Every structure is written in C-alpha cells, then in structure tokens.
Amino acid sequence: MTIGIIGSGAIGKALAQTLARGGIEATISNSRGPDSLRELIRELGPLIQAGTREHAARADIVFVAVNWTKLPAALGGLTDWGGRIVIDANNPIEAPLFKPVDLKGRVSSEVFADFVPGARVVKAFNHLRAQVLADDPRTDGGRRVLFYSGNDKAAKAEVAALIDRIGFVGIDLGSLAVGGKLAQFPGGPLPNQNLVKIG
Ligand SMILES: NC(=O)c1ccc[n+]([C@@H]2O[C@H](COP(=O)([O-])OP(=O)(O)OC[C@H]3O[C@@H](n4cnc5c(N)ncnc54)[C@H](OP(=O)(O)O)[C@@H]3O)[C@@H](O)[C@H]2O)c1
C-alpha cells in the first residue's frame, strides 16, 4: 500500500509525522515542488519522501490537506482516481478571515468529492488541531479518538486499519452526509473534541 499527501503545511506535516511514527512510508507534496520540501523531509526522517502532487496523487491512499480555496488548483488535472481512496482532511474555512465558505446546503466532503471524480472519499483527520494530531496518540492511559466517515465501506475499512496502525482509535460516523456533517468545521459538534478512549 502506498500513501501520498497533498499539502505540506500544518496538517500535511502532522499527517507525515504520525505516519512516520507508525513506521509507514509516504510521499508528501505541495504547490512549490519537491525542492522546497528538503528541510521538512530532513525533519520527518527517512520514511517520508518529497514528490510532486502528481506523484502523491498516484498512491493507493491520498491524503489531501490544502486550504479550501486552493483545492481546485491542487487537484485539478489529476483525473484518473480509479476508485483509489482519498482522505478529505480539509475544512471549508480559512485564514485570515475565517469566513465559512457557502456550501449551498451541501456537506463539505460531498463538495470535495466533486474535485476527485471516481475516488472513494473518506473524511478524516480534519477535526483536531494540527498540533494535537501530530502528538503521540497513545496518551493519558488510552488512545486518542479519530472520527471518520464515508460512503464506501471497503474504503472506510482500509482507513480504519490505517488509523489503528498509527495508534489512534477510529470511530465510524457513517456516510459523508451524516458523519461528514457531524465532524465538519464549522458547524458540526465534533471538531476540536480531543477525546481519549481508555482501555
Ligand atoms: N491547521 C489546522 O489545525 C487544521 C486542522 C484541521 C483541518 N485543517 C484543514 O486542513 C487543510 C490544510 O490546512 P493547513 O493548516 O495545513 O494549511 P497550510 O499550513 O496553509 O498548508 C496548506 C498546504 O497546501 C498546499 N497547497 C496549496 N495549493 C496547492 C496546490 N495547488 N498544489 C499542492 N499543494 C498546494 C500548500 O503548499 P505551498 O505552501 O507550496 O503553496 C501548503 O503546503 C485546510 O483545509 C484546513 O481547513 C487545518
């Protein structure tokens, strides 16, 4: 199984850190190209390599962690998703104004899914602050909780296995329409709930 990350900012880096901690290889990318990632790669260690967004997008599981308004550019032209798993770690709001994007009544991951036609979208890794996500999930006598949702059961099972492997406890919230809404920021009740499952 190969893993790609599009976005190397606060969340992209946190994802890479948590994958590396779990002994998992990944390719991370941004808009400026692999050369701009040299320092980050040194920090992240040997399991994480720098690539182009095209390279990251060819992986079996592709994390996307990009500012909402930059998603069309970040995902544009990457048309052959062929049923691969894409993890939507994004929220429809961004600095500096933090004005929620008008989603015209849709759930953000359903809007996101339009950018990756043919992919099996799982919403996850979007509801904790980057620093919390990057911290060791084995904490306070238990394991930190990550919520995930999606419309494809097999894709969710693969993401659940990955979540478990990197040390978190995954909780399936159901479909994108139901679970995506619960974990959506802003609007849902679950973002920023830093929960630890004991036992
Ligand atoms: N920060 C948090 O605590 C947090 C928590 C939960 C969810 N989120 C969500 O996660 C997403 C990322 O947030 P962030 O805080 O990580 O943002 P960030 O620090 O600003 O990083 C954004 C990343 O997106 C990359 N990017 C922009 N345009 C691109 C393109 N055309 N192709 C490839 N990469 C591109 C940027 O690369 P360049 O720098 O090279 O342009 C940068 O690495 C957002 O949707 C945010 O709402 C953030």
PDBQT file of the ligand as one rigid body, heavy atoms in Angstrom, charges set to zero:
ROOT
HETATM    1  N1  LIG A 201      -4.298  23.886  10.818  1.00  0.00    +0.000 N 
HETATM    2  C1  LIG A 201      -5.133  23.116  11.496  1.00  0.00    +0.000 C 
HETATM    3  O1  LIG A 201      -5.025  22.991  12.738  1.00  0.00    +0.000 OA
HETATM    4  C2  LIG A 201      -6.225  22.364  10.766  1.00  0.00    +0.000 A 
HETATM    5  C3  LIG A 201      -6.975  21.439  11.487  1.00  0.00    +0.000 A 
HETATM    6  C4  LIG A 201      -7.905  20.655  10.826  1.00  0.00    +0.000 A 
HETATM    7  C5  LIG A 201      -8.105  20.797   9.454  1.00  0.00    +0.000 A 
HETATM    8  N2  LIG A 201      -7.391  21.738   8.774  1.00  0.00    +0.000 N 
HETATM    9  C6  LIG A 201      -7.640  21.859   7.325  1.00  0.00    +0.000 C 
HETATM   10  O2  LIG A 201      -6.542  21.253   6.637  1.00  0.00    +0.000 OA
HETATM   11  C7  LIG A 201      -6.306  21.925   5.402  1.00  0.00    +0.000 C 
HETATM   12  C8  LIG A 201      -4.860  22.394   5.389  1.00  0.00    +0.000 C 
HETATM   13  O3  LIG A 201      -4.688  23.300   6.478  1.00  0.00    +0.000 OA
HETATM   14  P1  LIG A 201      -3.224  23.715   6.954  1.00  0.00    +0.000 P 
HETATM   15  O4  LIG A 201      -3.416  24.409   8.253  1.00  0.00    +0.000 OA
HETATM   16  O5  LIG A 201      -2.294  22.545   6.839  1.00  0.00    +0.000 OA
HETATM   17  O6  LIG A 201      -2.858  24.798   5.830  1.00  0.00    +0.000 OA
HETATM   18  P2  LIG A 201      -1.422  25.408   5.478  1.00  0.00    +0.000 P 
HETATM   19  O7  LIG A 201      -0.494  25.261   6.647  1.00  0.00    +0.000 OA
HETATM   20  O8  LIG A 201      -1.677  26.764   4.949  1.00  0.00    +0.000 OA
HETATM   21  O9  LIG A 201      -0.877  24.465   4.314  1.00  0.00    +0.000 OA
HETATM   22  C9  LIG A 201      -1.554  24.381   3.091  1.00  0.00    +0.000 C 
HETATM   23  C10 LIG A 201      -0.758  23.494   2.157  1.00  0.00    +0.000 C 
HETATM   24  O10 LIG A 201      -1.497  23.401   0.926  1.00  0.00    +0.000 OA
HETATM   25  C11 LIG A 201      -0.523  23.403  -0.121  1.00  0.00    +0.000 C 
HETATM   26  N3  LIG A 201      -1.083  23.809  -1.402  1.00  0.00    +0.000 N 
HETATM   27  C12 LIG A 201      -1.732  24.967  -1.724  1.00  0.00    +0.000 A 
HETATM   28  N4  LIG A 201      -2.025  24.980  -3.038  1.00  0.00    +0.000 NA
HETATM   29  C13 LIG A 201      -1.559  23.807  -3.549  1.00  0.00    +0.000 A 
HETATM   30  C14 LIG A 201      -1.510  23.248  -4.858  1.00  0.00    +0.000 A 
HETATM   31  N5  LIG A 201      -2.017  23.905  -5.915  1.00  0.00    +0.000 N 
HETATM   32  N6  LIG A 201      -0.929  22.031  -5.027  1.00  0.00    +0.000 NA
HETATM   33  C15 LIG A 201      -0.401  21.366  -3.981  1.00  0.00    +0.000 A 
HETATM   34  N7  LIG A 201      -0.393  21.843  -2.708  1.00  0.00    +0.000 NA
HETATM   35  C16 LIG A 201      -0.960  23.067  -2.507  1.00  0.00    +0.000 A 
HETATM   36  C17 LIG A 201       0.473  24.440   0.339  1.00  0.00    +0.000 C 
HETATM   37  O11 LIG A 201       1.673  24.280  -0.407  1.00  0.00    +0.000 OA
HETATM   38  P3  LIG A 201       2.581  25.585  -0.729  1.00  0.00    +0.000 P 
HETATM   39  O12 LIG A 201       2.941  26.168   0.602  1.00  0.00    +0.000 OA
HETATM   40  O13 LIG A 201       3.725  25.050  -1.513  1.00  0.00    +0.000 OA
HETATM   41  O14 LIG A 201       1.696  26.515  -1.530  1.00  0.00    +0.000 OA
HETATM   42  C18 LIG A 201       0.631  24.039   1.805  1.00  0.00    +0.000 C 
HETATM   43  O15 LIG A 201       1.591  23.021   1.936  1.00  0.00    +0.000 OA
HETATM   44  C19 LIG A 201      -7.312  23.090   5.349  1.00  0.00    +0.000 C 
HETATM   45  O16 LIG A 201      -8.423  22.712   4.577  1.00  0.00    +0.000 OA
HETATM   46  C20 LIG A 201      -7.714  23.273   6.813  1.00  0.00    +0.000 C 
HETATM   47  O17 LIG A 201      -9.025  23.792   6.959  1.00  0.00    +0.000 OA
HETATM   48  C21 LIG A 201      -6.443  22.507   9.391  1.00  0.00    +0.000 A 
ENDROOT
TORSDOF 0
